[in-house]
Amino acid sequence: MIKQNIQIQGDSQNIWFIFSAEKLLVPFGQPGPLIETWDNLQFAHAYKEQVVQIGEHNGQTCYLVDMGNEQVLQQDIHLTHLRSLLMQDDLEVFAIAARAWQVALFLRTHRFCGQCGSTMQKIDWEMAMHCHRCNHRCYPRISPCIIVAIRNGDKILLAQGKPQKERNMFSTLAGFVESGETLEHAVHREVFEEVGVAVKNLRYVSSQPWPFPHSLMVGFLADFDSGDIKVDGHEIIEAHWFKYDELPNIPPKFSIAGQLIERTIEEICAD
């Protein structure tokens, strides 16, 4: 539950997701976000009216503080990229951090009305920004994105775009859902557009919030139907069928791409 206009107990230990620019403040030598009392976060007190409650973890309340571009100089904390939380293999913490960043980004980018240009105000009872001049109301943006692992016998189709090439990695295919599309239609379209093959037997597996910047990854498995691989040369640079036990460098298992690949391998080995 996301709450605004809240009362903070100054001496209670809470979990703090504090952003400066696009990075998260974390303690030196410790994994995860800050766990501290509000009284000990003097550098953040100027933002007290903007604190947002974004959930709970292990019985502790989680709060968001967005400091904009202000830099924080404290010896016991430093700035890190949000992706670093993924490396700790704690998906629950990452999910809360993802929510925090998406809320922060929403509040940053909706200070003014996109319809008439007036200053927008926060809504007390829900996470929304409202323009009292033209009554335009905005909610945090969530962009659905399909991601799919494709099996062909004992092989998996893995592809490489420009971001993956820089990391020497191959991954599953993914793409944004277009207006008026179902998730299933998006899978068929994206696969055909990016690598030129048709798929069948779609199975939903799971989803994962992906705050880069505000995607919701919806994961599927699929079987190869027909066609020869022909990359689009724009989003996808290279794609191949890889035998399940001869895979290249792939995403880690805490990402939904890694989970889909692992699930496909399990299905292959079970046959």
Residue frames relative to the residue before (quaternion, step in Angstrom):
aa qw qx qy qz dx dy dz
M 1.0000 0.0000 0.0000 0.0000 0.00 0.00 0.00
I 0.2413 -0.7645 0.5843 0.1265 3.59 -0.81 1.02
K 0.0121 -0.8098 0.5850 -0.0420 3.58 -0.79 1.06
Q 0.1688 -0.7556 0.6256 0.0960 3.52 -1.16 0.78
N 0.7900 0.2947 -0.2251 0.4883 3.59 -1.35 0.16
I 0.3017 0.7899 -0.4666 0.2593 3.55 0.80 1.06
Q 0.4053 -0.6617 0.5693 0.2715 3.54 -1.35 0.32
I 0.1857 -0.7980 0.5685 0.0747 3.58 -0.77 1.05
Q 0.3490 -0.7059 0.5782 0.2132 3.56 -0.93 0.93
G 0.4043 -0.7846 0.4220 0.2070 3.55 -0.39 1.26
D 0.7615 0.3776 -0.2061 0.4849 3.59 1.08 -0.62
S 0.5363 0.6237 -0.4058 0.3984 3.62 1.23 0.21
Q 0.4432 -0.6733 0.5241 0.2750 3.56 -1.06 0.80
N 0.0497 0.7964 -0.5979 0.0761 3.57 -0.71 1.11
I 0.4604 -0.6426 0.5274 0.3113 3.55 -1.31 0.22
W 0.1319 -0.8252 0.5491 0.0100 3.57 -0.72 1.15
F 0.1287 -0.7419 0.6556 0.0575 3.53 -0.87 1.07
I 0.0358 0.8208 -0.5604 0.1051 3.55 -0.08 1.37
F 0.1413 -0.8197 0.5541 0.0322 3.55 -0.61 1.19
S 0.0552 -0.7321 0.6783 0.0304 3.49 -1.19 0.83
A 0.7805 -0.0427 -0.0692 0.6199 3.54 -0.45 1.29
E 0.7531 -0.3431 0.2511 0.5021 3.64 -0.64 -1.03
K 0.6245 0.5444 -0.3373 0.4472 3.58 1.22 0.34
L 0.4352 -0.7043 0.5209 0.2078 3.50 -1.31 0.56
L 0.3940 -0.6956 0.5492 0.2435 3.56 -1.06 0.81
V 0.0401 0.7953 -0.6009 0.0689 3.58 -0.76 1.06
P 0.5402 -0.6284 0.4396 0.3465 3.62 -1.12 0.49
F 0.5343 -0.6052 0.4845 0.3370 3.55 -1.13 0.67
G 0.8627 0.1866 -0.1272 0.4525 3.54 -1.08 0.81
Q 0.7099 0.3749 -0.2587 0.5371 3.58 1.25 0.18
P 0.4427 -0.6913 0.4964 0.2824 3.60 -0.98 0.75
G 0.7764 0.3948 -0.2533 0.4209 3.54 -1.21 0.47
P 0.6910 -0.4810 0.3500 0.4107 3.56 -1.34 0.01
L 0.6885 -0.4642 0.3608 0.4246 3.56 -1.35 0.04
I 0.0775 -0.7346 0.6713 0.0618 3.54 -1.09 0.80
E 0.2680 0.7753 -0.4984 0.2806 3.52 -0.20 1.31
T 0.5015 -0.6022 0.5060 0.3602 3.58 -1.29 0.17
W 0.6019 -0.5646 0.4238 0.3733 3.55 -1.19 0.53
D 0.6082 0.5757 -0.3502 0.4197 3.59 1.04 -0.74
N 0.7236 0.4329 -0.2458 0.4781 3.59 1.09 -0.66
L 0.6306 0.5013 -0.3404 0.4850 3.58 1.27 0.12
Q 0.0152 -0.8610 0.5083 -0.0105 3.54 0.82 1.03
F 0.6364 0.5591 -0.3339 0.4135 3.59 1.02 -0.76
A 0.7073 0.4519 -0.2569 0.4791 3.60 1.21 -0.44
H 0.4631 0.7316 -0.4268 0.2611 3.61 1.21 -0.21
A 0.5743 0.5861 -0.3843 0.4231 3.61 1.14 -0.44
Y 0.7080 0.4325 -0.2417 0.5032 3.58 1.27 -0.39
K 0.2543 0.8205 -0.4870 0.1583 3.59 1.24 0.29
E 0.6918 0.4861 -0.2888 0.4491 3.60 0.90 -0.87
Q 0.7023 0.4600 -0.2649 0.4743 3.59 1.22 -0.33
V 0.4228 0.7139 -0.4683 0.3038 3.61 1.25 0.01
V 0.1260 -0.7847 0.6056 0.0401 3.57 -0.96 0.94
Q 0.3192 -0.7137 0.5895 0.2029 3.58 -0.97 0.88
I 0.0957 -0.8554 0.5091 -0.0045 3.56 -0.61 1.15
G 0.8071 -0.2179 0.1150 0.5365 3.60 1.19 0.19
E 0.3841 -0.6854 0.5565 0.2702 3.53 -1.33 -0.39
H 0.0261 -0.7738 0.6325 0.0217 3.54 -1.26 0.53
N 0.8417 -0.0599 -0.0119 0.5365 3.56 -0.71 1.15
G 0.7383 -0.4461 0.2247 0.4532 3.55 0.94 0.93
Q 0.6468 0.4918 -0.3251 0.4839 3.59 1.26 0.00
T 0.4647 -0.6768 0.5004 0.2750 3.55 -1.04 0.84
C 0.2516 -0.7662 0.5779 0.1250 3.56 -1.04 0.85
Y 0.0886 -0.8085 0.5818 0.0045 3.56 -0.86 1.01
L 0.2871 -0.7183 0.6106 0.1693 3.52 -1.31 0.59
V 0.0148 0.7407 -0.6717 -0.0009 3.54 -1.11 0.85
D 0.1130 -0.7898 0.6010 0.0460 3.57 -0.68 1.10
M 0.1618 -0.8185 0.5492 0.0475 3.55 -0.50 1.23
G 0.4926 -0.6730 0.4324 0.3427 3.58 1.22 0.30
N 0.7635 -0.3200 0.2598 0.4972 3.56 -0.81 -1.02
E 0.3872 0.7286 -0.4879 0.2848 3.59 1.21 0.21
Q 0.3219 -0.7463 0.5564 0.1729 3.54 -0.98 0.90
V 0.2234 -0.7726 0.5844 0.1084 3.56 -1.02 0.85
L 0.1056 -0.7948 0.5971 0.0257 3.57 -0.78 1.08
Q 0.2853 0.7197 -0.5830 0.2463 3.54 -0.26 1.33
Q 0.5274 -0.6880 0.4030 0.2935 3.55 -0.87 0.95
D 0.7358 0.4567 -0.2420 0.4376 3.59 1.03 -0.71
I 0.7425 0.3185 -0.2117 0.5499 3.61 1.26 0.03
H 0.0577 -0.7845 0.6159 0.0444 3.54 -1.26 0.42
L 0.5272 -0.6341 0.4730 0.3102 3.54 -1.32 0.27
T 0.0248 0.7880 -0.6147 0.0264 3.55 -1.07 0.78
H 0.5594 -0.5940 0.4515 0.3611 3.56 -1.22 0.41
L 0.6164 -0.5788 0.3968 0.3573 3.54 -1.12 0.70
R 0.5906 0.5929 -0.3650 0.4080 3.60 1.09 -0.63
S 0.5626 0.6214 -0.3951 0.3758 3.59 1.14 -0.50
L 0.5934 0.5698 -0.3698 0.4318 3.60 1.14 -0.53
L 0.5919 0.5753 -0.3648 0.4309 3.57 1.13 -0.57
M 0.6323 0.5681 -0.3314 0.4094 3.56 1.06 -0.75
Q 0.6412 0.5371 -0.3260 0.4405 3.59 1.24 -0.38
D 0.3912 -0.7669 0.4450 0.2465 3.57 1.32 0.03
D 0.5208 0.5687 -0.4498 0.4506 3.58 1.06 0.78
L 0.2075 -0.8406 0.4895 0.1036 3.55 0.13 1.32
E 0.6029 0.5599 -0.3703 0.4311 3.60 1.10 -0.56
V 0.6540 0.4882 -0.3090 0.4883 3.59 0.96 -0.84
F 0.6515 0.5116 -0.3248 0.4564 3.58 0.93 -0.85
A 0.6329 0.5354 -0.3379 0.4456 3.62 1.00 -0.79
I 0.6581 0.4853 -0.3124 0.4836 3.60 0.99 -0.78
A 0.6372 0.5203 -0.3208 0.4694 3.57 1.01 -0.81
A 0.6218 0.5393 -0.3299 0.4624 3.57 1.06 -0.79
R 0.6477 0.5078 -0.3110 0.4753 3.55 0.97 -0.85
A 0.6440 0.5381 -0.3200 0.4397 3.57 0.94 -0.90
W 0.6898 0.4779 -0.2872 0.4618 3.56 0.85 -0.96
Q 0.6584 0.5046 -0.3240 0.4549 3.60 0.94 -0.79
V 0.6295 0.5055 -0.3351 0.4857 3.60 1.07 -0.67
A 0.6438 0.5222 -0.3220 0.4573 3.59 0.94 -0.88
L 0.6686 0.4960 -0.2991 0.4663 3.58 0.92 -0.91
F 0.6258 0.5384 -0.3341 0.4549 3.58 1.03 -0.77
L 0.6889 0.4764 -0.2867 0.4649 3.59 0.83 -0.95
R 0.6340 0.5387 -0.3302 0.4459 3.59 1.05 -0.71
T 0.7838 0.3793 -0.1673 0.4624 3.55 0.90 -0.97
H 0.7210 0.3870 -0.2596 0.5129 3.59 1.25 0.12
R 0.2366 0.7776 -0.5400 0.2186 3.55 0.95 0.86
F 0.7732 0.2239 -0.1223 0.5806 3.56 1.20 -0.57
C 0.5698 -0.6298 0.4259 0.3120 3.53 -1.11 0.78
G 0.3896 -0.7345 0.5120 0.2158 3.56 -0.86 0.98
Q 0.6519 0.5228 -0.3053 0.4567 3.59 1.30 -0.23
C 0.8306 0.1026 -0.0381 0.5461 3.60 0.90 -0.90
G 0.5325 -0.6794 0.3792 0.3333 3.60 1.25 -0.10
S 0.4973 0.6659 -0.4290 0.3540 3.59 1.24 -0.02
T 0.6139 -0.5327 0.4260 0.3973 3.56 -1.29 0.32
M 0.2798 -0.7643 0.5605 0.1530 3.56 -0.95 0.90
Q 0.2774 -0.7568 0.5761 0.1357 3.55 -1.22 0.60
K 0.5251 -0.6192 0.4807 0.3313 3.55 -1.18 0.61
I 0.3720 -0.6814 0.5831 0.2394 3.53 -1.23 0.61
D 0.4876 -0.7056 0.4363 0.2720 3.58 -0.88 0.95
W 0.7973 0.3800 -0.1626 0.4398 3.59 0.86 -0.96
E 0.7859 0.1342 -0.1130 0.5929 3.62 1.24 0.02
M 0.5499 -0.5989 0.4570 0.3606 3.55 -1.24 0.34
A 0.3983 0.6779 -0.5129 0.3447 3.53 -0.07 1.34
M 0.2611 -0.7162 0.6205 0.1839 3.53 -1.34 0.39
H 0.1271 -0.8224 0.5545 0.0050 3.55 -0.86 1.03
C 0.2686 -0.7340 0.6041 0.1556 3.53 -1.09 0.84
H 0.2900 -0.7915 0.5157 0.1534 3.59 -0.53 1.14
R 0.5753 0.5866 -0.3815 0.4235 3.57 1.24 -0.14
C 0.8246 0.1291 -0.0508 0.5484 3.59 0.84 -0.98
N 0.4558 -0.7251 0.4072 0.3172 3.60 1.37 0.13
H 0.3586 0.7054 -0.5222 0.3180 3.58 1.11 0.59
R 0.0738 -0.8046 0.5891 0.0116 3.58 -0.85 0.97
C 0.1319 -0.7991 0.5851 0.0403 3.56 -0.98 0.90
Y 0.1880 -0.7561 0.6199 0.0930 3.52 -1.21 0.73
P 0.6647 -0.4967 0.3494 0.4353 3.61 -1.17 0.40
R 0.4207 -0.7215 0.5025 0.2235 3.51 -0.93 0.97
I 0.0278 -0.7584 0.6510 0.0145 3.56 -1.06 0.84
S 0.1619 -0.8087 0.5629 0.0542 3.57 -0.65 1.12
P 0.2886 -0.7714 0.5381 0.1791 3.63 -0.41 1.16
C 0.0221 -0.7931 0.6068 -0.0488 3.52 -0.97 0.96
I 0.2894 -0.7572 0.5553 0.1859 3.59 -0.74 0.99
I 0.0307 -0.7554 0.6535 0.0363 3.52 -1.28 0.54
V 0.0318 -0.8475 0.5257 -0.0666 3.57 -0.72 1.06
A 0.2246 -0.7252 0.6363 0.1370 3.54 -1.12 0.84
I 0.1667 -0.8155 0.5530 0.0369 3.58 -0.71 1.14
R 0.1806 -0.8010 0.5679 0.0573 3.55 -0.80 1.10
N 0.0169 -0.7556 0.6548 0.0054 3.52 -1.16 0.77
G 0.7955 -0.1516 0.0560 0.5840 3.58 0.04 1.29
D 0.7699 -0.2700 0.2246 0.5328 3.57 -0.56 -1.16
K 0.6051 0.5486 -0.3532 0.4562 3.58 1.22 0.46
I 0.2429 -0.7416 0.6110 0.1326 3.54 -1.31 0.53
L 0.3663 -0.7143 0.5488 0.2332 3.56 -0.99 0.85
L 0.0321 0.7877 -0.6119 0.0638 3.55 -0.71 1.13
A 0.1527 -0.8125 0.5620 0.0256 3.53 -0.99 0.90
Q 0.2468 -0.7580 0.5912 0.1224 3.49 -1.33 0.36
G 0.1320 -0.7578 0.6358 0.0639 3.53 -0.84 1.08
K 0.7524 -0.3813 0.2595 0.4703 3.58 -1.25 -0.09
P 0.6596 0.4946 -0.3413 0.4514 3.66 0.87 -0.78
Q 0.6701 0.4907 -0.3013 0.4684 3.59 1.00 -0.81
K 0.6184 0.5553 -0.3521 0.4304 3.58 1.04 -0.72
E 0.6326 0.5356 -0.3293 0.4522 3.58 1.05 -0.77
R 0.7347 0.3723 -0.2158 0.5245 3.59 1.17 -0.64
N 0.4019 -0.7283 0.4590 0.3119 3.60 1.34 0.15
M 0.4911 0.6580 -0.4076 0.3996 3.56 0.92 0.97
F 0.1952 -0.7249 0.6432 0.1503 3.55 -1.26 0.57
S 0.0402 -0.8167 0.5754 -0.0153 3.57 -1.01 0.79
T 0.6582 -0.4795 0.3979 0.4226 3.53 -1.35 -0.07
L 0.5647 -0.5947 0.4480 0.3561 3.56 -1.27 0.30
A 0.0239 0.7912 -0.6095 0.0432 3.55 -1.11 0.74
G 0.1216 0.7959 -0.5883 0.0753 3.55 -1.23 0.44
F 0.5759 -0.6107 0.4281 0.3348 3.54 -1.20 0.53
V 0.4605 -0.6489 0.5361 0.2819 3.54 -1.18 0.69
E 0.3255 -0.7580 0.5362 0.1786 3.58 -0.84 0.97
S 0.6663 -0.5002 0.3726 0.4087 3.55 -1.26 0.42
G 0.8173 0.2417 -0.1949 0.4854 3.57 -0.94 0.93
E 0.5961 0.5767 -0.3611 0.4261 3.60 1.27 -0.01
T 0.3745 -0.6277 0.6121 0.3019 3.51 -1.32 0.38
L 0.6548 -0.4921 0.3831 0.4268 3.56 -1.26 0.23
E 0.6495 0.5307 -0.3140 0.4448 3.55 1.00 -0.87
H 0.6437 0.5113 -0.3240 0.4682 3.58 0.95 -0.82
A 0.6330 0.5413 -0.3299 0.4443 3.56 1.02 -0.81
V 0.6201 0.5352 -0.3447 0.4584 3.59 1.01 -0.77
H 0.6867 0.4828 -0.2939 0.4572 3.59 0.75 -1.03
R 0.6816 0.4971 -0.2977 0.4469 3.59 0.88 -0.92
E 0.6838 0.4979 -0.2997 0.4414 3.58 0.78 -1.01
V 0.6549 0.5115 -0.3210 0.4544 3.58 0.90 -0.90
F 0.6881 0.4762 -0.2938 0.4619 3.58 0.85 -0.92
E 0.6649 0.5076 -0.3122 0.4502 3.59 0.93 -0.85
E 0.7488 0.4410 -0.2306 0.4377 3.58 0.88 -0.92
V 0.8348 0.1180 -0.0435 0.5360 3.61 0.94 -0.80
G 0.5127 -0.7189 0.3823 0.2722 3.61 1.24 0.17
V 0.6165 0.5200 -0.3785 0.4541 3.63 1.12 0.44
A 0.3845 -0.6883 0.5666 0.2396 3.53 -1.34 0.43
V 0.1834 -0.7842 0.5862 0.0880 3.56 -1.12 0.72
K 0.1450 -0.7693 0.6167 0.0821 3.54 -1.33 0.34
N 0.7992 0.3360 -0.2158 0.4492 3.53 -1.39 0.01
L 0.0919 0.8169 -0.5574 0.1161 3.59 0.74 1.08
R 0.0217 -0.7779 0.6280 -0.0042 3.56 -1.06 0.89
Y 0.3699 -0.7158 0.5482 0.2241 3.55 -0.80 1.03
V 0.1982 -0.7963 0.5641 0.0916 3.59 -0.96 0.87
S 0.7365 -0.3107 0.2635 0.5400 3.60 0.58 -1.12
S 0.3032 -0.7310 0.5725 0.2143 3.55 -1.31 -0.02
Q 0.0961 -0.7888 0.6053 0.0459 3.56 -1.26 0.39
P 0.4086 -0.6755 0.5468 0.2790 3.61 -0.85 0.91
W 0.0535 -0.7946 0.6047 -0.0094 3.55 -0.91 0.91
P 0.1624 -0.8699 0.4611 0.0655 3.59 0.08 1.30
F 0.5072 0.6415 -0.4287 0.3841 3.59 0.87 0.89
P 0.3704 -0.5478 -0.6514 0.3720 1.55 0.95 2.28
H 0.8417 0.0381 0.0308 0.5378 3.64 0.94 -0.69
S 0.2969 0.7797 -0.4972 0.2381 3.58 0.89 0.93
L 0.1789 -0.7002 0.6693 0.1726 3.50 -1.37 0.35
M 0.2326 -0.7969 0.5474 0.1056 3.56 -0.38 1.28
V 0.1170 -0.7884 0.6033 0.0267 3.57 -0.74 1.11
G 0.2019 -0.8614 0.4625 0.0586 3.54 -0.29 1.32
F 0.0586 -0.7917 0.6081 -0.0034 3.55 -1.02 0.93
L 0.2516 -0.6654 0.6649 0.2276 3.48 -1.46 0.25
A 0.0043 0.7944 -0.6073 0.0088 3.58 -1.13 0.61
D 0.3538 -0.7070 0.5694 0.2253 3.52 -1.30 0.38
F 0.5478 -0.6025 0.4733 0.3360 3.56 -1.14 0.66
D 0.2000 -0.7819 0.5814 0.1031 3.56 -1.01 0.86
S 0.7706 -0.2554 0.2173 0.5420 3.58 0.62 -1.10
G 0.6299 0.5688 -0.4026 0.3429 3.53 -1.37 0.20
D 0.3591 -0.6961 0.5797 0.2246 3.51 -1.36 0.35
I 0.5576 -0.6209 0.4294 0.3453 3.56 -1.02 0.76
K 0.1295 0.7454 -0.6432 0.1177 3.52 -0.90 1.05
V 0.2604 -0.8071 0.5098 0.1442 3.58 -0.16 1.26
D 0.5434 -0.6440 0.4357 0.3164 3.53 -1.16 0.63
G 0.4009 -0.7486 0.4509 0.2750 3.60 1.22 -0.35
H 0.6600 0.4707 -0.3013 0.5021 3.55 1.29 -0.05
E 0.7853 0.2138 -0.1146 0.5697 3.56 0.53 -1.18
I 0.7722 0.2417 -0.1241 0.5743 3.56 1.06 -0.77
I 0.2520 -0.7861 0.5532 0.1123 3.55 -0.78 1.09
E 0.8063 0.0123 0.0648 0.5879 3.55 1.00 -0.87
A 0.0807 0.7843 -0.6121 0.0615 3.60 -1.06 0.73
H 0.0215 0.8000 -0.5969 0.0570 3.57 -1.05 0.83
W 0.4456 -0.6021 0.5704 0.3369 3.53 -1.38 0.17
F 0.0914 -0.8000 0.5927 0.0182 3.58 -0.74 1.06
K 0.4687 -0.6467 0.5231 0.2973 3.57 -0.98 0.88
Y 0.6092 -0.6363 0.3390 0.3304 3.56 -0.89 1.00
D 0.7517 0.3467 -0.2112 0.5198 3.62 1.11 -0.57
E 0.6833 0.3941 -0.2910 0.5414 3.58 1.26 0.41
L 0.2056 0.8284 -0.4927 0.1696 3.54 0.96 0.92
P 0.4737 -0.6373 0.5164 0.3205 3.59 -1.18 0.52
N 0.7173 -0.3478 0.3199 0.5120 3.57 -1.22 -0.38
I 0.0369 -0.8217 0.5671 -0.0440 3.60 -0.61 1.18
P 0.6641 -0.5022 0.3538 0.4261 3.62 -1.21 0.28
P 0.5617 -0.6090 0.4355 0.3520 3.60 -1.12 0.59
K 0.6494 -0.5815 0.3460 0.3471 3.55 -1.21 0.54
F 0.5991 0.5607 -0.3944 0.4137 3.63 1.13 -0.27
S 0.6153 0.4942 -0.3599 0.4975 3.59 1.26 -0.15
I 0.5902 -0.5853 0.4058 0.3799 3.58 -1.11 0.53
A 0.5811 0.5639 -0.3805 0.4466 3.61 1.11 -0.55
G 0.6689 0.4954 -0.2947 0.4694 3.57 0.93 -0.89
Q 0.6476 0.5217 -0.3130 0.4587 3.56 1.05 -0.77
L 0.6495 0.5089 -0.3193 0.4661 3.59 1.01 -0.76
I 0.6343 0.5123 -0.3294 0.4762 3.57 1.01 -0.77
E 0.6529 0.5117 -0.3147 0.4614 3.58 0.94 -0.87
R 0.6495 0.5143 -0.3160 0.4623 3.58 0.98 -0.83
T 0.6367 0.5225 -0.3244 0.4652 3.60 1.00 -0.78
I 0.6360 0.5218 -0.3224 0.4684 3.59 0.97 -0.85
E 0.6334 0.5336 -0.3250 0.4565 3.59 0.99 -0.84
E 0.6640 0.5005 -0.3047 0.4644 3.58 0.96 -0.85
I 0.6371 0.5248 -0.3287 0.4589 3.57 0.99 -0.83
C 0.7000 0.4780 -0.2694 0.4572 3.58 0.88 -0.97
A 0.6501 0.5321 -0.3172 0.4401 3.58 1.18 -0.55
D 0.5983 0.5887 -0.3573 0.4096 3.60 1.20 -0.43
